[in-house]
């Protein structure tokens, strides 16, 4: 079978802060086929869980209120230039 990859390089989601904040149901494997993803910016969202995977080529990671206590264990941040995780639950960075 042919492995189908998405050519998406940038994702920028900015959820409006509403009176009644709802939790976004997140597929923890959402980034698995996004090998070309370079920039990921997520603001003002409340997510049900964090990702299991980030692409190796990720250069910018900005996720306000990152929903997990850790980054995916298989993530090698060798290409990461900017990492902003304000108001997150991250307890430590171990790579």
N, C-alpha and C positions, 0 to 999 in steps of 0.2 A: 504494500500500500504506500501511497505517496503521503509524506508528512506535510500537512498543510500549515503554513505559518502565516501569521498576520503581519502586514507591513506597517503597522501603526508605530510611529516613532514618538509621538507626544500625546499624553492624556492630561487634560487639565479640567478638573471638576470643581466647581464652586457652588456648593449648595447654599441657597438662601437660608438665613436663620429665620425660622417661622415661629409663631406663637406656640404651636404644638410640634415639638421636634419628634420626628419619627425615625426609627432605626432602619437603616438600609440593609436589607438582607444581601450579604456578600458571598459570592462563590470564592472560596479560598484558593481555588486553582485558576482564577480568572486570568492571570498573567502567564500561565504555563506556555501558551503558544505564541506569545508576543516577544519573540527573540529580538526584534528590532527596536523595542521600546527603550528610548534614551532618557526621556523626561516624564516624570510622574508627579503631578501636583494635585493634591486633594485638599480642599478647604471647606470648613463648616459642615462636615457630614458626620453623622454618628453611625458607625458600622457595627454589624453583629459580630464580626470576627476579623482577624487579620489574614493576610495572604500566607500561603505555604511556599510561595516561590516568587522571586524577582529575577528578571533576566540579567545575565552577567554584564551586558553592555549598558546597564542603567547608569546614567551620569548625574542626574538630578533627582533626588527624592525629597519631596516636601509634602508631608502628610500631617495636617493639623488633627490632633486627637487620634493619633495612630492607635488602633484598637487592641493591640497585642502587647505583651510584656517583652517581646523579643522580635528580632528580625528573623526571617526564615533561615534555618540552620545551614542550608545549602547555598546561601547567597554569599558570593565572594565580591566584596566591594572594591575590587582593584580599579575599576573605572569610575567609581563614585567621586564626584568633585564637590557636590553640594548635598548636604544631608541636614534637613530641618524637620524636626518632629516636635513642634511646640504642643504643649498641653497633652502629651502622650503618656502612656503607661510604661514606657521603656524603662527597665531597671538597670540594664547594662549592655554594653557593646562588646561582644566577644567574637573574634574572627580568627 
